Amino acid sequence: SAMDGEQARHIEAMLLESNVILEAFGNAKTMRNDNSSRFGKYIRLLYSSDCHLVGAETEHFLLERSRLMNVEEGERNYHIFYQLCEGLEDEAQLREYRLEDGAEAFRMCGMGGELRACESVDDAKDFNDTCAALRQLGVNDEELSCIFRLLACMLHIGNLDFKESEVLQDGSVMPCAILSGVFDVDKIAELLGVVATNFRAALCKRVITSGRGSMSVKSLTRAECLHNAGGLVKHLYSHLFGWLIRKINFEHGVKQMVGSTKFIGILDIFGFEIMRHNSFEQLCINFTNEALQQQFNQHEFV
């Protein structure tokens, strides 16, 4: 029917828009590819009993969170960070989030020594396309500025450094001091909506609870503080990515698929990769991808 055709066209349009978003947040320039997907996804296209497309559902696997804090020479972090720095034009937001100096002001953007994906990529134009796709998927202005704010906070957290803790003459420990980047740490806390003193304490201290329920506070070393800040960036980014996937699924009409049994499944995962420096995380990604591929072949084909 005409209505079924209209719904199928809407879902197709939404799938194309969602691809723009997933590439911005999930793809990066690597040594092998200027637009490499750094996560796995499984899309199910759902059909009604009379074979009309009625919905789509996206699942994601293994977002490469290690890339947020560590990339190889000649590579970039996720596209969205460069898009935001080059494409955000609202002067009030640029000032509020302290992004006026561009991507080169941030360690997370410059650690691979590459600020451009390639000559043919225009980050500012891609940012406008990403924003248009987000709006198309029902992201309102308030949610959009929340996304920008979170991304800016991650960039600023990535710029934090710490002065090593000191043992004083009386034996007490002077905890690590936070050395702010281009942005004061209290301002980052304000943008995140958390209490500044709690935020500072969470970055520099660890609360240890004994089996009897007593609690003690341990000051962290500089290396532990940096690891902590990196962990927070990874946590924030993976939650933002998960929220975007849920938003995409909602717009794809997942609610209407109850009772739909016919589907076409498309699995898109990264292949086995060998890097210049192979982390434990890379081993886990390689192993899991091989296991996923085997499981998919066994389940779908054999």
N, C-alpha and C positions, 0 to 999 in steps of 0.2 A: 504494500500500500504506500501511498505518498507519505503518510506519517512515518512509517518504518524507514523509508528512504531518507527522510529529513533527519531522523534520529541517528542513522548510520553516518550521514555526512557530518553531523555535529560531533559525534564521537571521533571520527577521522580527523576533523579540524583540531579537536582538543588533544589528540595524540601527537599531532605535529607540533602544537604549542608546548606540550609538556616536554617534548624532546629538546626544544630550545632551552628550557629551564634546567633539565637534567644535564645537558652538556655544559652549561655555565657553571653549575655547582659541582658537577661530578667529573669533568674532563680537565686535562692539563696538558701543557707541552712537555713531552719527554724527548729523549735523544732519538727515539725511533719515529715519533709521530707528533705533529704539532697540535693534534686534537685527540689525545688518547683518553679513552674512558677509564677512570680509576675506580670503578665499582662494577659489580655484576648486576644484571637485572633479568627478571623473568616476567614477560608480559603475557597475560591470557586475554585473548579476544573472545568475548562471550556471545554466543548465538542463541536465539530463541528456537523452539522446536520446529518452526517453519523456516529456519536458516536465515534470519535477519540479525544483523549485528545490534546487540542491545546494551553492551557495556564492555569495559576493559579494566583489567586490574594489573597493577605493577607491583612487584616485590623487588626489594634490592638486597644485595649481599655484599659484605666485605668492602665497604667504602675504605679506601686507603688513607687512614687517618694519619699515618706516620708522615705523609707528604706535607701536612700542615706545618710541621716543625723541622723537616729535614728533606731537602731535595738534592739530587745529584747536580754536579756542575753542568751548566748548559740547559737546565730544565727550569720549569716554572711551577708555582703553586697552582691552586685551582683558578680557572679563568675569572670567576666572579670577583676576586679581590682586585685584579687589574681593571676589570670593567668598572667597578665602583669608583676607584681612584681616578680613572680617566674620564668617566662618563657622567658622574653626578654633577649637575649644573646648578642646583639650588644653593645659592650662596649662604643662606642661613644654615642649611644642613652641613655644608662644607665646613663652616666655621665651628658649628656645634660639635661635629665629630672630628675636627682637626684633620681634615684630609686635603687641605689646600696645597700641600707640597708634593702630592702625587705618590705613586707607588714606590719611588726610590727612597722615600722617607721610612719605609717599613722593612724590617729584617725579614719578615715572612715572605715578602715579594722579591727581595733581592738576593736571597741566599744561594740561588743557583747561578747568579750572575747574568740572568736573562730577564729583561723587563718586557720584551716584545715576544709574542708567540711566533710570528713570522711576518714577512713584509705584507702579505695579503690580508692579515687580520687587523681589524680596526676595533680596539677594545671599547672605545666610546660609542661607536655605532652598535656594537654587540650588546652593550649595556641597555641601550634604548630598546633593542629587540627583546632582551630578557624581561625588562619591565613591562613591555606590551604583552608578552606571553603570560606573565604573572597576573596582570589585570584581566586578561582573557579567561584565566582559570579562576576568577572570582576573588583574587587577593585585593583587598581594599587599601586605600591610601594609608590608613593607620598601620595595617599589617606590613605594608611595604616599607614605611619608615622604621618599623620595629626590626625588619630584616637588615636594613642599612645600618641601623644602630648596633645590632649584634655583630655584624661583620666588622664594623669600625672598632668595636671593643676588642675583638679577637686580634686585629692588627696591632692595637696599642698594647695588649697583654704580651704579644710577641716581641714588643720592643723593650719590655721591662728587663732590668738587670738588678743584681743584688750585690751588696757589699758583704764580704765574708764575715760570719759571726766571730766575736773575739772573746777569749777567756780573760777576765779582769784579774787584778792582783789578789782580790779577796776570794777568788775561785768561782765567782758568779760569771754567767755567760751573757755577754751583750749580743742579742739576737741579730740576724742578718738585717741590714737596712735595705729598703727598696729604693733603687735608683730609677727614677721615672725616665721614660723615653721622651717623645715630643709632647707628652700629655701627662698631667699629674695623676697619680694612682687613685686619688680620691675622686677625680672626675670620672675615671673608668667605672668606679663603684657606683657613682651616681647614675651613669648611663645604664648600667646593668640593673639598677633598682635594688642594690643591696647596701647595707650599712658599711661605711668606709672602714671603721675599726675592725669589724668582723672580716672584711675582705682582706685587709692587711694581715690579720692574724692567720687567716686560712692559707695565705701564700707562704708565710714564713714559719709557721708552727704546726706541730702535729699533736693531737690529743691522744694519749694512750690510756686505754681502760684495762685494768687488771681483771683477773677472774673473779675477784671479790667485789668488783664494782667501783674500786677507787680509781680516780683519774689523775693523770699527771700530764703536764704540757712540756713537750720537747722542742727546742729550737732547731730548725733545719739548717743544713749547710747551704752554701751558695748553689752547688750543683743540685741539691734536693729541691731548692726553691725554684730553680729554672725548670726542673722536671715537673714540678707542681703546676707552674704556669702553663707549660706545654700541655699537660693533662687536661687542664681546664679548657683550653682552646679546642682540643680534640672532642671533649665532651659536648661543648656548646655547638660545634659544627655538625657533629653526627646527629644531635637532636634537631637542629634546624633542617638537615637533609631529610630526616624521618618525617618531620612536619610537612615538608613540601610534597613528599610521596603521598601522605594521607590526603592532602589538599587535592592533588592530581586525581587520586582514586575517587574522591567524593564527586569531582566534576565529571568523571567518566561514567557516572551513573551506576556505581557499584551497588547502590541500594536497590536498583531495579532488577538485579540478576538472580534473585531467589528463584530456585526451580530451574535455572538454566544449566543444562548439562553439556551441551556442545560447546567446545572451545578450540581455538588454535593457540598453541603455546609457543612462544619465541624466547629462547634462552640466549642471553648475550653476556658472556663472562670473559675476563681477560685470560689469555693463554699463559702458558708457563713462561716466566721471565727470569732472566739472569742479569743482575745489576753489577755495576763496578764494585759496590759494597753491598753484600747481601745480609740484611738484618734477619733476626729471628722472625720478625713480622712477615718478611718476604717469604721465608720458608713456609710459614703457616698459610699465607695466601696461595702459594703454589700448590701445596698439598691439598688445601680445601677445594681449589678450583679443579684439580684433577679428580678428586672424589665426587664433586658435583657433576662433572662431565660424565663420569662412569655411571653415576646414579641415574642421570637423565637418559643416557643411552639405554641402560637396562630397563628403566621404567617405561620410556616412551616407544622404544623400537623393538628391543628383544622380546 
